[in-house]
């Protein structure tokens, strides 16, 4: 029941974003990995099981892309957000 047959909704606060990485995983897929300093709510609705819904806590978000350029651009954007919006930032964004 994993995979593209599910819709995930994340309720993460960028204020708690701690780490951003854009890279290729061991399977050769490009992605962006976001790691947060606290858990947040995740809701998953599975389409093939008649809209089965479940909720759980997580501290990471993974996004996959079809090429390295997109992954690097998104990774750079989130890294910039980390600079501007992290908990350690003294000024409001």
C-alpha positions in Angstrom: 0.0 0.0 0.0 3.0 2.2 -0.4 3.7 4.2 -3.5 2.0 6.4 -6.0 -1.5 5.1 -5.0 -1.4 7.3 -1.9 -1.7 11.0 -1.2 0.3 12.4 1.6 -0.5 15.6 3.5 2.3 17.0 5.7 1.8 19.5 8.5 5.5 20.4 9.0 6.6 23.8 10.2 9.6 25.2 8.3 10.7 26.8 11.6 11.9 23.3 12.7 13.7 22.5 9.4 17.2 21.3 10.3 18.8 19.7 7.3 18.3 19.7 3.5 20.0 17.3 1.1 19.6 16.9 -2.7 21.3 13.7 -3.9 20.9 10.4 -5.7 19.8 7.4 -3.6 21.2 3.9 -3.9 18.5 3.0 -6.5 19.8 5.9 -8.7 16.7 8.2 -8.1 17.3 11.9 -7.5 15.5 13.4 -4.5 15.4 16.0 -1.8 15.5 15.0 1.8 14.2 17.4 4.5 14.9 16.7 8.1 13.1 18.5 10.9 14.0 19.0 14.6 10.6 17.8 15.8 7.9 15.4 14.7 4.9 16.6 12.7 1.6 15.1 11.6 1.3 13.2 8.3 -1.9 12.0 6.8 -2.1 9.4 4.1 -5.1 8.6 2.0 -4.8 5.4 0.0 -6.7 5.5 -3.2 -6.8 1.9 -4.2 -8.2 0.8 -0.8 -11.4 2.9 -1.1 -9.9 6.0 0.5 -8.3 4.3 3.5 -6.9 7.1 5.8 -4.3 6.9 8.4 -2.3 9.4 10.4 1.2 9.1 11.9 4.2 11.2 13.1 7.4 11.8 11.1 10.4 14.0 11.2 11.5 13.7 7.5 10.0 14.5 4.1 11.4 12.9 0.9 10.6 14.2 -2.6 11.7 12.4 -5.7 12.4 14.1 -9.1 12.9 12.8 -12.6 16.3 14.5 -13.1 19.2 15.9 -11.1 18.6 19.5 -12.2 15.1 19.7 -10.6 16.3 18.0 -7.4 19.2 20.4 -7.1 17.0 23.5 -7.7 14.4 22.4 -5.2 17.2 21.5 -2.7 18.7 24.9 -3.1 15.3 26.6 -2.5 14.8 24.6 0.7 18.4 25.3 1.8 17.7 29.0 1.3 14.4 28.7 3.4 16.5 27.0 6.1 18.7 30.0 6.2 15.8 32.4 6.4 13.3 30.6 8.5 15.1 28.3 10.9 14.6 28.5 14.6 18.0 30.0 15.1 17.2 32.9 12.8 16.8 36.1 14.9 14.9 38.2 12.3 11.5 37.4 11.0 11.3 36.4 7.3 
